[in-house]
Structure formats: structure tokens, C-alpha cells
Amino acid sequence: MQAEQAGEAERRTPAELTKAATDVVMLSRFYYLFLAFNIGTSRLQFARAYMGRPPTAPLWPIDAVQWLTGGGWFARDHVVTVVGLVFAIAAASFPRIWLWRLGSCAYLLLHVSLANSYGSINHGSHVMLFVGFALLFLPRRDDGPRMARKNVLSCLTVLWFAQGLILLSYTLSGFWKIWHSRLEVFSPDAMSRILLDRALLEADNIPVLLPFVAQHNWLAQSMWWLTLYIEIFALLVVFRPHLHRLFGAVLMLFHITSDWLMNISFSLNIVMLGLFLLLSPLTPARFSLSGTVRSLPIVGIGFRALERRQRSQEPAAADRVWLVYDGECLMCNNYAQYLKLQQSVGEFVLVDARQGGPIVSEVRELPHDLNDGMVVKIGERFFVGHDALNVLALLAEDRGMFNKFNRLAFRSPLISRVTYPVMKGVRWVLLKAKGVAPIASDG
């Protein structure tokens, strides 16, 4: 039942899908504004990539441009920077015009290629380039009714493409870590030794967190295993909207921690994660803890199995549910009055066992003393004591503080079994304090 509710939460109406597609276009505007900001503030200026001399190890985009135009244009680095800035601002203003997006992507490709054409490779801008490539496939504006659905699907496909390219880079990084450290991946001090090696490399500029983490091996190893888990399974998150914000936030925190721990900065990645995962338009509007946990790779398998077992134990649908309880017990009375069952259950009938009646007579024929706890009848089945508490929790609405607590506390048969004797004890004390006699054993 919980899984069905989560599934309903992930379904979108046409209006919600249209809004999500509009949000994708808005995210693209922020992307190009961020690109313009970085070009204008020197981080992605072509003049910064060009070192004043021809590239010593040109990558294929640089080779292609040199073959077409020669190498003289490298010296016009400031002109190229201005052209790139114009394209980025124009793309932010008119994101549906393909020419502006193409120019922005081409500029970023040339910048990244030239910056990595001098004998060393830096991956700090690659994810932003991948996203720029994905945004090339945004559809043109067309408000006609026949094209509306096609444009919505195209925008959402672009979002999935961008998210997939971002998260694929982390999955590849995770598998590379395992391959590169395959002989030490299960070593109990792998991360501590990595940090010590980093401390030797950064002897003149020790990161702020490195000394503390290196001295606490349990913390270092926890970070190592969490990093492997997050990176290896990152690509799966594209298909699990419940995890978009969680993984976006965790990966952003991962980069911030890497900077404070090892002086490894990926600030452009942080912004891309924030735009396309933390602000993902496909994230369910209502946060669901169970949906999030159930969506986690590996971890969610056990929770899904537990929920399937709980659903298999749920009673069949019935037009009427009877609850037989002690009307003189303050706790029982309040529980019965505040409990609200799902609309699909049908009529919910409360019966005071002290008042008698046909249902109470049926209960008296059971091998159960009414003083030992409440009884629920659904169809031809009876649930007594902790089983009654459990089945009511499974059938309760997921609205309101009382009903949410009831579902969370008692939908587990084990918790219901452990908790119910305590509730019986409290009931006995309340009746004694009130001076009320036990329920008669006959009509």
C-alpha cells in the first residue's frame, strides 16, 4: 500500500509535466547566466586558457580549428572571449534560439580544449561542457496545441540527458577509484594513507580538515565507503526522482569537503549539481522518507521486501470495518475517535464493547477476552490485540499528526507486538484510577 502511494506521488498530471518542462527552460537560463558570469570574471576567459604560445599537445578540437583557419586566431584571445560572452548572454536571454546555444557550447569546447592542450588535463570544466552539449537539444518555441506535448517531452528528455551526463561522470569516477585502488579498496586504512600522501603534496598549504580526519581512521574510512557508494550508483539516480535532491546535496557536500580536505576544487560541478539535481523539476513536490529510503540502491532492497511482506498481510478490501473497544478507557476512546481510515476502506464503525450488540456477541464467541484489548472485524476476519493495532495502522490515512504517528509507530507487526502490552498496562491503570469495573464476560 505504501509503495502504491509512492507510485502515485511520482505520477504527474499534464499540467505538472508542462510546468516541469518550463522549469527546464528556466534552468537553462541560469546555466547560461552562470557561463556569462564565469567568462566575464576571468575563470572561463579564452585569454586565460591561451598561454601566449601555440599549444604543445593540441586536442582534436584545436587541431580541427587550426586545420581550418590556421593558428593566428589564438593571438586574438580577447576577441574570442568577447564573442563567447555575447553568445552566453544571448543564450540566457533567448534560450530557445539554437544558434546562441551552439555558439556558447562551441566557445566552451574551445576553452576547455585549449586549456588542456599544454600537456596536462584538468577536469574542472568538463561537466559544465557536458551540460552545455545536452542543452543543444532544447526544442524551439512552438505554442501550437499539436506541438505542446512534443515540446514538453523534449524538454524533459534534455533534463534527463543533462542529469545522465553529470551523474555518469561520478559513476565512472567511482569505478576508476575501485580499479585504481583494487588492491587496497578493502584496506581498513586506505583513506588515511591517501590523506597522508596528500599532506606530503600540500605541505605548504595543509587543508583545514586534513589533520583532523587523518587522525580519526573510522571517520576517514566512513567517508571513503560513502564516496564509493554515492559515486558508483550515481547514474541510477536519473531514474529515481526521490533521490535527485538527496544525491545533489550529498555530491555538492562531497566537493566542498574535498576542497577542505585535499585542496581539490570543483566549483563548477557544485553549480551544475545544484541546478540540475538539487533544483530538479522532477523531484516529487512532497518529500517522502519511505520513498527516498526505498529508492536507495542496495539499501532499499530490504525496505521494499519488508513493505511487500506487509502488503501481503493486509486484509482484503471490505465495505465496512468494525472496531470494538472499551468506551470507558480514556486512551482507547481517544484512539478510536481520532483514528481516520483511508477512503477506500469504506464505512468505519466504532462499537463500545460495554454497550453490547451483534458484533460484540460475535467477539464474545472468540477465544479472546475483551478486557485483553480491542478487536477489529473486516469482512469475516477478526484481528485482536496487537494484530488489531497493526491492521488499523496499515489502513490509516497518511494525513494529520495522529494518523501519521499511528502509521509510523504500529505498521510494523514487531513494534505492535512489543508495544501493545505496555498499552494494556496503561489501560488497566486508567480504569483502576477511574474506578471502572472490567467488561463483563457475557452479554
ABEGO torsion letter per residue (X at the ends): XAAAAAAAAABBBAAAAAAAAAAAAAAAAAAAAAAAAAAAAGAABAAAABAGBBBABBBAAAAAAAAAAEAAAAAAAAAAAAAAAAAAAAAAABAABAAAAAAAAAAAAAAAAAAAAAGBBBAAAAAAAAAAAAAAABBBBBABAAAAAAAAAAAAAAAAAAAAAAAAAAAAAAAAAAAAAAAAAABAAAAAAAAAAAAAAAAABBBAAAAAAAABAAAAAAAAAAAAAAAAAAAAAAABAAAAAAAAAAAAAAAAAAAAAAGBBBAAAAAAAAAAAAABAABBABBBAAAAAAABBGAAAAAAAAAAAAAAABBBBBABBBBBBBAABAAAAAAAAABBBBAAAEBBBBBBAAAEEAAAAAAAABBBBAAAEBBBBBEABBBBEAAAAAAAAAABBABEAAAAAAAAAAABAAAAAAAAAAAAAAAAAAAAAAGBBBBBABX
